[in-house]
Amino acid sequence: DTGVSQNPRHKITKRGQNVTFRCDPISEHNRLYWYRQTLGQGPEFLTYFQNEAQLEKSRLLSDRFSAERPKGSFSTLEIQRTEQGDSAMYLCASSPRGQGAFEQFFGPGTRLTVL
Amino acid sequence: QKEVEQDPGPLSVPEGAIVSLNCTYSNSAFQYFMWYRQYSRKGPELLMYTYSSGNKEDGRFTAQVDKSSKYISLFIRDSQPSDSATYLCAQSSTGGFKTIFGAGTRLFVKA
């Protein structure tokens, strides 16, 4: 399978705990995006990497959220001191360089439930 | 006001019907317009895109952009039960690094 993969697929945690999600993009894609999606809403942009550089962050990404993409390969999204409002689907997407940059390929998502 | 507005539905049609899905947008700077399809508990998948204005056809699907009215449409001909999904319209910057999604319209095609 050469698509975008995300792990874990589901995560249940208690309020106040830290969680970390991983995304493995399509190997030749240099761009990587994180989105959050809640029920009945479209994906909301969180952050964007080009190679290892984090070039854009949404104001939605509070100081409890941090994302990394070491060596421009996989990426991790960490949420510290989780709150019930963090419960959502966290989607990762990747896109190639050049003219196809806007064509984002999404992973299956990580569903987070904060109790 | 959201940058991309979309009627959430649900929209229920019989098999074989022509489906019309619509969005309005407010940001004229973004030139790429996309339609994504999202099945339940899956990530979105790109269905079609258009650059600037005009029509684009791909099999049973036609995407249309009317920049004068800031209106984006997706038409599905001969709809099938397998088309039952949530359809998300989106705008993207030319560089592709910022994409704004609508809330999605849930479509049910009844056999």
Interface residues (C-beta under 8 A of the other chain):
Chain A: V4 R31 Y33 G40 Q41 G42 P43 E44 F45 Y48 Q50 L55 E56 L91 A93 S95 A101 F102 E103 Q104 F105 F106 G107 P108 G109
Chain B: V4 Q6 P8 Y32 M34 Y36 R41 K42 G43 P44 E45 L46 Y49 L88 A90 S92 S93 T94 G95 G96 F97 K98 T99 I100 F101 G102 A103 G104
